[in-house]
Amino acid sequence: MKSKKLLLLTCFALISVIAMGQSNKATVLLNGVERVPNVHTPATGTAEVWIESDSLYVKGEFSDLLNRYFSSNIHFGKKGETGNPIYKLQPDLSENYRSGTFDPEKNKFPLSDATREAFNNGMLYMIVASYDHRRGEIRGQINPN
């Protein structure tokens, strides 16, 4: 009986160590070079994307879009690939609509097992689009730290 308890405790400890090795947070750098194909733009941005429980959160900012903001999303896809949008982001925009911030309370999304796996494997990316570049002006891959 003691050996079963010891084995169970050992397995639990091993699972805890493995889970702690996976990061639930990613820092995202957004720029035109990461866009497929790339876009020559002065626009940049940064974001933090993280998982808490069964939700994905986004906090960040972007600035200097070539034209007014059009949309922003999180897509499924690896670096250098385009993929389908999964979540539509809701930024707070500046007066000129060329800059904005992402408030995590407005950018909280339910997380499926498949999306959690994509996050952990670096298979998600962020896009911010302007009216000049409606498919995306700046992009950043979401790679957990």
Backbone as CSV, one residue per row, in Angstrom:
resi,resn,N_x,N_y,N_z,CA_x,CA_y,CA_z,C_x,C_y,C_z
1,MET,0.815,-1.191,0.000,0.000,0.000,0.000,0.862,1.259,0.000
2,LYS,1.950,1.237,0.804,2.842,2.396,0.854,3.499,2.641,-0.492
3,SER,3.827,1.572,-1.205,4.480,1.743,-2.503,3.526,2.367,-3.525
4,LYS,2.242,2.065,-3.442,1.255,2.670,-4.347,1.122,4.169,-4.055
5,LYS,1.093,4.519,-2.761,1.002,5.929,-2.396,2.247,6.679,-2.835
6,LEU,3.404,6.060,-2.655,4.662,6.684,-3.067,4.686,6.874,-4.579
7,LEU,4.246,5.863,-5.307,4.189,5.955,-6.764,3.232,7.070,-7.197
8,LEU,2.070,7.160,-6.557,1.093,8.192,-6.873,1.655,9.585,-6.589
9,LEU,2.319,9.756,-5.450,2.931,11.042,-5.112,4.039,11.409,-6.083
10,THR,4.831,10.438,-6.490,5.903,10.673,-7.455,5.329,11.119,-8.799
11,CYS,4.278,10.447,-9.252,3.635,10.819,-10.522,3.063,12.225,-10.446
12,PHE,2.410,12.557,-9.333,1.853,13.893,-9.165,2.955,14.945,-9.193
13,ALA,4.050,14.691,-8.516,5.174,15.640,-8.498,5.759,15.811,-9.890
14,LEU,5.891,14.729,-10.638,6.433,14.794,-12.000,5.516,15.599,-12.914
15,ILE,4.220,15.378,-12.808,3.256,16.128,-13.620,3.324,17.612,-13.269
16,SER,3.448,17.938,-11.996,3.552,19.337,-11.569,4.794,20.004,-12.138
17,VAL,5.922,19.291,-12.133,7.168,19.844,-12.680,7.037,20.074,-14.175
18,ILE,6.434,19.144,-14.892,6.238,19.299,-16.340,5.325,20.479,-16.622
19,ALA,4.230,20.600,-15.875,3.289,21.701,-16.090,3.949,23.044,-15.811
20,MET,4.825,23.108,-14.802,5.504,24.358,-14.489,6.492,24.734,-15.585
21,GLY,6.988,23.767,-16.334,7.927,24.037,-17.414,7.279,24.698,-18.612
22,GLN,5.964,24.555,-18.757,5.265,25.197,-19.854,4.826,26.586,-19.407
23,SER,5.170,27.589,-20.188,4.812,28.961,-19.845,3.389,29.244,-20.283
24,ASN,2.695,30.028,-19.504,1.348,30.454,-19.860,1.339,31.881,-20.375
25,LYS,2.512,32.431,-20.706,2.613,33.829,-21.120,3.519,33.953,-22.343
26,ALA,3.159,34.868,-23.230,3.981,35.143,-24.412,4.081,36.651,-24.609
27,THR,5.268,37.114,-24.975,5.473,38.503,-25.370,5.499,38.539,-26.893
28,VAL,4.707,39.422,-27.467,4.556,39.488,-28.926,5.083,40.830,-29.424
29,LEU,5.972,40.789,-30.416,6.471,41.990,-31.083,5.824,42.058,-32.453
30,LEU,5.095,43.149,-32.706,4.364,43.320,-33.963,5.117,44.276,-34.877
31,ASN,5.307,43.863,-36.142,5.944,44.725,-37.133,5.558,44.262,-38.530
32,GLY,5.909,45.057,-39.529,5.557,44.738,-40.911,6.398,43.637,-41.519
33,VAL,7.597,43.410,-40.986,8.487,42.370,-41.522,7.898,40.976,-41.313
34,GLU,7.171,40.796,-40.194,6.581,39.486,-39.888,5.344,39.184,-40.727
35,ARG,4.777,40.197,-41.353,3.582,40.017,-42.179,3.948,39.191,-43.409
36,VAL,3.009,38.341,-43.881,3.234,37.495,-45.061,2.285,37.943,-46.157
37,PRO,2.779,38.543,-47.276,4.145,39.030,-47.464,4.390,40.253,-46.583
38,ASN,5.667,40.609,-46.416,5.974,41.701,-45.486,5.463,43.039,-46.017
39,VAL,5.282,43.971,-45.074,4.750,45.304,-45.373,5.769,46.329,-44.885
40,HIS,6.108,47.288,-45.733,7.002,48.376,-45.335,6.162,49.427,-44.622
41,THR,6.334,49.506,-43.313,5.518,50.388,-42.495,6.302,50.861,-41.274
42,PRO,6.002,52.060,-40.789,6.614,52.501,-39.529,5.873,51.938,-38.317
43,ALA,4.733,51.277,-38.534,3.908,50.783,-37.437,4.623,49.685,-36.653
44,THR,4.418,49.710,-35.354,4.948,48.681,-34.460,3.933,48.453,-33.345
45,GLY,4.178,47.406,-32.583,3.339,47.132,-31.430,3.951,46.061,-30.563
46,THR,3.463,45.976,-29.358,3.848,44.909,-28.435,2.597,44.439,-27.720
47,ALA,2.621,43.194,-27.313,1.493,42.643,-26.565,1.970,41.531,-25.661
48,GLU,1.219,41.330,-24.617,1.375,40.160,-23.772,0.123,39.327,-23.969
49,VAL,0.312,38.043,-24.211,-0.799,37.113,-24.357,-0.579,36.028,-23.309
50,TRP,-1.609,35.748,-22.527,-1.438,34.736,-21.487,-2.721,33.949,-21.274
51,ILE,-2.534,32.823,-20.595,-3.629,31.929,-20.268,-3.811,31.911,-18.758
52,GLU,-5.045,32.060,-18.347,-5.449,31.853,-16.960,-6.669,30.961,-16.994
53,SER,-6.564,29.827,-16.355,-7.659,28.868,-16.299,-8.085,28.504,-17.727
54,ASP,-9.325,28.780,-18.082,-9.827,28.442,-19.418,-10.020,29.673,-20.294
55,SER,-9.203,30.716,-20.076,-9.317,31.951,-20.858,-7.954,32.398,-21.379
56,LEU,-7.982,33.042,-22.532,-6.801,33.654,-23.122,-6.995,35.164,-23.045
57,TYR,-5.957,35.888,-22.608,-6.010,37.334,-22.432,-4.978,38.009,-23.330
58,VAL,-5.309,39.230,-23.769,-4.385,40.043,-24.566,-4.324,41.444,-23.971
59,LYS,-3.088,41.917,-23.742,-2.841,43.284,-23.282,-1.714,43.831,-24.149
60,GLY,-1.847,45.066,-24.649,-0.763,45.600,-25.460,-1.103,46.924,-26.099
61,GLU,-0.282,47.268,-27.087,-0.443,48.549,-27.786,0.140,48.444,-29.183
62,PHE,-0.304,49.357,-30.049,0.274,49.504,-31.384,0.213,50.982,-31.749
63,SER,1.078,51.389,-32.696,1.109,52.803,-33.093,1.634,52.955,-34.513
64,ASP,1.381,54.129,-35.079,1.927,54.569,-36.369,1.456,53.767,-37.579
65,LEU,0.197,53.309,-37.561,-0.336,52.645,-38.756,-0.326,53.627,-39.920
66,LEU,-0.158,53.141,-41.142,-0.116,53.994,-42.327,-1.447,54.682,-42.599
67,ASN,-2.535,54.046,-42.215,-3.866,54.619,-42.387,-4.679,54.248,-41.153
68,ARG,-5.957,54.580,-41.159,-6.816,54.299,-40.013,-6.910,52.801,-39.733
69,TYR,-7.079,52.481,-38.469,-7.251,51.100,-38.010,-8.429,50.452,-38.734
70,PHE,-8.272,49.187,-39.128,-9.335,48.434,-39.786,-9.816,47.273,-38.911
71,SER,-8.877,46.441,-38.423,-9.253,45.299,-37.584,-8.008,44.703,-36.940
72,SER,-8.238,43.806,-35.992,-7.136,43.052,-35.389,-7.684,41.718,-34.900
73,ASN,-6.858,40.689,-35.058,-7.293,39.333,-34.731,-6.123,38.490,-34.248
74,ILE,-6.469,37.393,-33.603,-5.519,36.314,-33.365,-5.874,35.213,-34.350
75,HIS,-4.858,34.731,-35.059,-5.025,33.702,-36.091,-4.302,32.429,-35.694
76,PHE,-4.735,31.325,-36.287,-4.023,30.068,-36.182,-3.015,30.007,-37.319
77,GLY,-1.759,29.675,-37.025,-0.750,29.506,-38.070,0.650,29.657,-37.513
78,LYS,1.564,28.931,-38.134,2.955,29.041,-37.696,3.637,30.197,-38.410
79,LYS,4.831,30.527,-37.944,5.600,31.632,-38.520,5.761,31.427,-40.025
80,GLY,5.505,32.486,-40.796,5.645,32.429,-42.241,4.420,31.901,-42.971
81,GLU,3.394,31.481,-42.235,2.154,30.974,-42.823,1.009,31.908,-42.497
82,THR,0.016,31.933,-43.381,-1.217,32.636,-43.046,-2.245,31.597,-42.612
83,GLY,-3.123,32.015,-41.723,-4.130,31.098,-41.212,-5.434,31.810,-40.934
84,ASN,-6.381,31.062,-40.469,-7.715,31.594,-40.203,-7.765,32.339,-38.866
85,PRO,-8.575,33.413,-38.819,-8.743,34.118,-37.543,-9.520,33.266,-36.548
86,ILE,-9.116,33.364,-35.278,-9.788,32.645,-34.199,-10.542,33.625,-33.300
87,TYR,-9.878,34.718,-32.929,-10.470,35.714,-32.021,-10.361,37.105,-32.641
88,LYS,-11.438,37.890,-32.535,-11.428,39.285,-32.979,-11.094,40.152,-31.770
89,LEU,-10.015,40.927,-31.872,-9.573,41.796,-30.792,-10.339,43.113,-30.797
90,GLN,-10.460,43.723,-29.618,-11.203,44.974,-29.450,-10.287,46.038,-28.838
91,PRO,-9.578,46.809,-29.666,-8.686,47.838,-29.105,-9.436,49.115,-28.736
92,ASP,-8.832,49.876,-27.837,-9.241,51.250,-27.581,-8.366,52.101,-28.495
93,LEU,-8.984,52.885,-29.383,-8.250,53.602,-30.427,-7.965,55.056,-30.032
94,SER,-6.864,55.581,-30.580,-6.501,56.988,-30.390,-7.434,57.855,-31.235
95,GLU,-7.309,59.167,-31.067,-8.155,60.107,-31.815,-7.953,60.002,-33.321
96,ASN,-6.738,59.711,-33.763,-6.478,59.627,-35.205,-6.681,58.208,-35.756
97,TYR,-7.050,57.268,-34.912,-7.341,55.881,-35.298,-6.141,55.144,-35.896
98,ARG,-4.932,55.613,-35.605,-3.720,54.955,-36.110,-2.919,54.291,-35.005
99,SER,-3.396,54.402,-33.784,-2.749,53.800,-32.619,-3.851,53.262,-31.711
100,GLY,-3.461,52.356,-30.825,-4.459,51.829,-29.902,-3.840,50.958,-28.832
101,THR,-4.677,50.580,-27.883,-4.265,49.690,-26.798,-5.261,48.549,-26.682
102,PHE,-4.782,47.443,-26.164,-5.618,46.277,-25.910,-5.749,46.097,-24.400
103,ASP,-6.951,46.273,-23.892,-7.263,46.091,-22.484,-7.626,44.614,-22.282
104,PRO,-6.978,43.926,-21.335,-7.262,42.500,-21.163,-8.705,42.203,-20.754
105,GLU,-9.390,43.151,-20.137,-10.793,42.909,-19.773,-11.695,42.887,-21.013
106,LYS,-11.302,43.606,-22.068,-12.066,43.622,-23.318,-11.566,42.558,-24.292
107,ASN,-10.417,41.982,-24.001,-9.788,41.008,-24.899,-9.491,39.721,-24.134
108,LYS,-10.544,39.147,-23.612,-10.536,37.886,-22.879,-11.400,36.911,-23.671
109,PHE,-10.854,35.726,-23.964,-11.540,34.790,-24.847,-11.581,33.391,-24.234
110,PRO,-12.677,32.661,-24.461,-12.737,31.271,-23.981,-11.693,30.430,-24.718
111,LEU,-11.097,29.506,-24.011,-9.975,28.735,-24.544,-10.348,27.271,-24.681
112,SER,-10.290,26.751,-25.902,-10.521,25.323,-26.126,-9.206,24.571,-25.921
113,ASP,-9.296,23.264,-25.814,-8.079,22.452,-25.684,-7.191,22.613,-26.916
114,ALA,-7.808,22.686,-28.099,-7.033,22.815,-29.341,-6.301,24.164,-29.393
115,THR,-6.970,25.235,-28.945,-6.329,26.546,-28.947,-5.227,26.611,-27.900
116,ARG,-5.431,25.972,-26.751,-4.385,25.909,-25.723,-3.149,25.193,-26.283
117,GLU,-3.373,24.107,-26.996,-2.259,23.363,-27.605,-1.552,24.221,-28.658
118,ALA,-2.328,24.950,-29.477,-1.736,25.834,-30.486,-0.905,26.925,-29.811
119,PHE,-1.400,27.503,-28.720,-0.645,28.503,-27.965,0.674,27.917,-27.473
120,ASN,0.608,26.763,-26.831,1.811,26.130,-26.272,2.834,25.761,-27.341
121,ASN,2.370,25.517,-28.568,3.265,25.126,-29.655,3.648,26.284,-30.580
122,GLY,3.323,27.516,-30.213,3.688,28.678,-31.030,2.966,28.725,-32.356
123,MET,1.734,28.220,-32.390,0.968,28.153,-33.639,-0.131,29.218,-33.717
124,LEU,0.035,30.326,-32.981,-0.906,31.442,-33.052,-0.128,32.709,-33.378
125,TYR,-0.780,33.643,-34.050,-0.165,34.944,-34.296,-1.222,36.033,-34.224
126,MET,-0.749,37.256,-34.054,-1.598,38.439,-33.959,-1.404,39.302,-35.193
127,ILE,-2.492,39.897,-35.664,-2.464,40.817,-36.811,-3.187,42.103,-36.419
128,VAL,-2.619,43.251,-36.814,-3.324,44.538,-36.738,-3.366,45.068,-38.165
129,ALA,-4.569,45.384,-38.640,-4.763,45.815,-40.023,-5.222,47.269,-40.084
130,SER,-4.809,47.943,-41.170,-5.264,49.312,-41.445,-6.050,49.293,-42.755
131,TYR,-6.649,50.429,-43.085,-7.389,50.508,-44.349,-6.467,50.356,-45.557
132,ASP,-5.182,50.704,-45.427,-4.229,50.483,-46.520,-3.840,49.017,-46.653
133,HIS,-3.856,48.295,-45.548,-3.445,46.877,-45.522,-4.477,46.092,-44.719
134,ARG,-5.589,45.783,-45.379,-6.736,45.168,-44.700,-6.492,43.721,-44.284
135,ARG,-5.504,43.086,-44.858,-5.157,41.713,-44.432,-4.084,41.720,-43.353
136,GLY,-3.663,42.893,-42.949,-2.698,43.023,-41.870,-1.552,43.932,-42.248
137,GLU,-1.282,44.905,-41.390,-0.133,45.786,-41.591,1.032,45.345,-40.713
138,ILE,0.723,44.910,-39.501,1.765,44.386,-38.615,1.311,43.039,-38.045
139,ARG,2.301,42.206,-37.775,2.046,40.851,-37.311,3.090,40.472,-36.290
140,GLY,2.707,39.586,-35.381,3.655,39.034,-34.425,3.250,37.627,-34.034
141,GLN,4.222,36.732,-34.031,3.981,35.348,-33.630,3.862,35.271,-32.113
142,ILE,2.949,34.462,-31.635,2.743,34.285,-30.200,3.490,33.028,-29.769
143,ASN,4.676,33.236,-29.201,5.509,32.124,-28.743,5.637,32.195,-27.225
144,PRO,5.151,31.184,-26.501,5.270,31.214,-25.043,6.717,31.333,-24.614
145,ASN,6.964,32.138,-23.568,8.324,32.348,-23.043,8.841,31.102,-22.359
